[in-house]
């Protein structure tokens, strides 16, 4: 009987001490029952730890490898970034294929016949205005008159920066009849003094800008 009481006392003391370790406060995180869930290691797409024993001492799983190992053994480069399957073509969120028109006069003529896949809704025009002000206004001006700060010149910190002549006045007679497809093509590849913006502006946003430019041409 005395032995049983002694064992019960030891178990109670041990249980008390164990539960005491679960208490957290200040810098003490307490006892963690699943440290691999609290301190999971993120999979880095381009930088991996290839040593499978790295972090074995903190791994609570019986999987034979360390907690810090994060390489993809099925990727030839040991990366977690997946390589696209051969011959696949990236599409936009709307399912559009990449714009494949040629960057020449033939491609520009073909672009004149393109139809804008977006409707002329208020939301589309407002978004087109936002992207126009972000990417176009500094050259073409707020009203597309070719009078932006780049075209006119500007004083920055007391220093005059010369004008950049030749910026298109999109409200002029020469551009009155350009189509939204034409605008989309020029934003994509550039034309004359204008550089290509296809890498900076997504296809959907280019169409929105085209909608907004045409609305500016109609305004006085």
Secondary structure, DSSP 8 states (H G I E B T S, - for coil): -HHHHHHHHHHHHHHHHHHHTT--BTTB----S-HHHHT-----SS-----TTTTGGG--S-SSS-TT----TTSTT--SS----TT-----TT--------SSHHHHHHHTT---SS---HHHHHHHHHHHHHHTHHHH-TTSSS-SHHHH-EEETTEEE---TT---TTSGGGTT--HHHHHHHHHH-BTTB---TTTS-HHHHHHHHHHHHHHHH--
